[in-house]
């Protein structure tokens, strides 16, 4: 019996962070923000060396893996990782939760949602994206893609 097709897919993103991001206070801050804004939860790091913080994103077998390092990752201006959302209201709700959190914590960074439409041969596509950052060296880009059928 042959195996069904299984294309490689994103399983996790591993990011080195400054050790203080994963001390008791930093870890609590990361868990509070990403839990409240994105709904992520802490995963079990039993057996992992270096006391990483594993953030389950809610999708099966997908997570963000944070490991302390000195020096930590030093990203370029545009470095990020992206998450696709199912609806535009979902994207807007996540951004609003980040804004609300930002009123309590000045470390929240947000690049407002922006939409752009690409014209295809048959259909048009509108991509709406927003960026959210907090304590991690990479921002999270949220994307919603809508197919617009031309008549």
HELIX and SHEET records of a PDB file:
HELIX    1   1 UNK A   19  UNK A   22  5                                   4    
HELIX    2   2 UNK A   24  UNK A   38  1                                  15    
HELIX    3   3 UNK A   88  UNK A  102  1                                  15    
SHEET    1   A 4 UNK A  12  UNK A  17  0                                        
SHEET    2   A 4 UNK A  63  UNK A  68  1                                        
SHEET    3   A 4 UNK A  53  UNK A  56 -1                                        
SHEET    4   A 4 UNK A  41  UNK A  42 -1                                        
SHEET    1   B 4 UNK A  80  UNK A  84  0                                        
SHEET    2   B 4 UNK A 139  UNK A 149  1                                        
SHEET    3   B 4 UNK A 123  UNK A 133 -1                                        
SHEET    4   B 4 UNK A 109  UNK A 119 -1                                        
END                                                                             
